[in-house]
């Protein structure tokens, strides 16, 4: 078996290239190929449109959810603030009642102390008068 020479190998490569180029040109000029290529492009365009629609729908849903979440958080904050204000008002009311109760208790103690002081004074006066009467009666 003989080995091909360099020139033969180069001629074979050139012929193969020429044959490939011819087959490519035939495919490009084939009406079925252009129809298939147009159909592929239509499928790709339709797919891109569906993807864009899905993205738009998802973005719209995300925006709607963000608005709903913001509204819910605002409502929760308002409820918390209202609860805090109610709690503060209740604490203020309790402090007022406790202060009034302490004041009433202090007034009651003062009245009782005045009564005890008056009773003590009356007792002293009565004893003094009794001593004087005893002295006079002697």
Secondary structure, DSSP 8 states (H G I E B T S, - for coil): -----HHHHHHHHHHHHHHHHHHHHHHHH-HHHHHHHHHHHHHHHHHHHHHHHHHHHHHHHHHHHHHHHHHHHHHHHHHHHHHHHHHHHHHHHHHHHHHHHHHHHHHHHHHHHHHHHHHHHHHHHHHHHHHHHHHHH-
